[in-house]
Amino acid sequence: MGYEFLDEYNGISPVLLLYFEGARPMPIRDYMWEEYLPILEQFDKNEEKSKKNSKNN
């Protein structure tokens, strides 16, 4: 799971590309990014917490 911003993906430019386990990447067009950015910020915070917890164990 994860995401990245790309200049182009399958004819979509620019694009936010979302990755999920067991699924094809999901491209998001730039006019939709504002709906996804708060979710991605929370995802990043959760990933940081998870990494910290795994280092402490």
Beta strands, then each sheet from edge to edge (+ up, - down):
strand 1: 2-6
strand 2: 15-19
strand 3: 26-29
sheet 1: 1+ 2- 3+
end
